[in-house]
Structures are given as structure tokens and as C-alpha cells.
Amino acid sequence: MNQHSKPALLRPFADKFAHTYSIVARDPNTGEMGVAVQSHWFSVGSLVTWAEAGVGAIATQSFINVSYGPEGLELLRAGHTASEIVQKLTEADEGREVRQLAIVDAQGNVAVHTGRGCVPAAGHQLGSTYSVQANLMLNDRVWPAMAEAFEAGQGPLAERLVAALEGGQAVGGDIRGKQSAAILVVKGQATGKVWEDRMIDLRVEDHADPVNELKRVLTLYRAYEYMNEGDKRMEANDVDGALTAYRAAEAIYPDNPEMPYWHAISLANAGRVDEALPMLKAVFARSDNWRLLTERLPGAGLLMVSSADLARILTLDR
């Protein structure tokens, strides 16, 4: 064989590599569906992860056929089951023996395909409402470890998906090492508001420890969920509820000055300026830009205090 040629099997299919391990799952309690993945390949989430609220979640990998994602979702919308779609897509694909495909639908039905040509160690394991699958792994313990970690996981679906990735990495993971990771979680029922139905969409494109970085970013996401809840409560004049949410956000992400800043601004707007002052003082000490921002808030209707109280705020430590 010419040194520059590829094996006949690979020539048509090797343009999109995504040798990796992943999980697709549905939470039977909430109906949420999601997919999470890790690979020694740049930006793996842009290729592997597909999901739509009220429809299902898909992972397409190995010598990846990206079209499995959008076409699979379209077939799910048309009422086909996960098993029917895996069979339909792979039977029509000449490259099926080098593909991996996993689908969970909105009813929790799961189906998976691992082609005979996937690079070892490769395989999958089905659970009641999830599937774990992997190829080009260091050993064949990766996907069973993922299943065990997912089933033992606690809390929301997203955290359990990341736990599955951690489980796979702990026993060896990708034989080449680590580079990128991603998680995508959608609601069980579509509302028509795509920006709300896609609950979590986080990617680590290139990192020395992508699963841990994904876990860290997911934690930040939870902190900002509390921040958003606080803002909504303030809009509804539920000051106590807002302050409780802001405190929860700060507890999760104590190093971010933005969280105590908006907490303090909410206190000031509630007439509790004395409580806000030490918080603002600490934030201003980190960067005087926060003081400059505060000076601009009254004109935008975001800080409603007396002139005297505004002066007290702006002259902190001056």
C-alpha cells in the first residue's frame, strides 16, 4: 500500500474524527434529557452532542457521521423510536462499521450501535434510560465504569452525566489522553422558547483536564442560576427571596465580585444601604471600575437611593 494512502474502509469516512466516550440519558423524574462527552480531540462537543427538548438526545462518534445528529432528531420528531432510528441511520450508511451512535428519546427508550470497525477498546452498555459508549479507550473497563458512576450519582441529571465522564476517566479514558469535553441538557417538554428549553450547553474546547474543567464550569452555571433567580425575585418585589438566592450564588462562587456586587445593589434598593456598604467596599477594593459602574446605575434605573446614600456609596474609602 502506498505510504500516503488510507485503508479502503477509512478513505470515505476519516474527515471527522471523534474517538471518545460519551453518555446519553433521560431523567425519569424530570424528563430532562442530555448528552455528555470527553475526548482527546479539539471541540468534541461541536460534533458529538445533539439534543432537543421534548424530542431526545444523541451522541454520534468514532469516525463520526455528523448527519446522524440532525437527521436523528428529525426522525424522533416524526415519531420514530430510538431503536428504529439507529437501525435506519446505520443501515443506510456504508461507513456504519466505523461508527458509534447512541440515542435516547423523550419516553426514555435507548438504542446504541457500535460498529465492528471501531478502534479498540470499543463498546457500549445500556441502562434503563441511558447508554454509555466508548471507542479508542485505554481498556474495556471505561464504559462499565461510566455506567456505574452514573447510576451511583446524586442530584440533577447534568451532575450525574459529568460523574459518568469522571468514572470513565478514572479507569483510563481515551488512550491518547484528554483535550475537550461538553455537556448538553434539554427539558423533557418543549415550550417553544429554545433559549429556555436548552437548559445547559457547556463546552471545554481545549484543556489539560477537560472533565474537571467542565465540572467547574457546571458549578459556575449553578451559581448563575441562583443569580438569575435572584433577579427574577427582585422584579417580583420578593426582596427576601432575592437576597436568599444571591447568598446561595455567592456561597457557590465566592471569588466572583459580581455576585456580592449585585447582592449589595439589591440591598441598597431595598433601603438597606448600611448592609450594602461593607459588601460594596470589598468589591470596590478589587477594582475601581465597580465604583464607576455604580455611579452610572441611577441613570439606568438600576440603583434607587437618595443622593445622600449614593454619596456614601461612591465615597467608600475615599
Order of alpha helices (4+ residues) and beta strands (2+ residues): beta-beta-beta-alpha-beta-beta-alpha-alpha-beta-beta-beta-beta-alpha-alpha-beta-alpha-beta-alpha-alpha-alpha-alpha-alpha-alpha
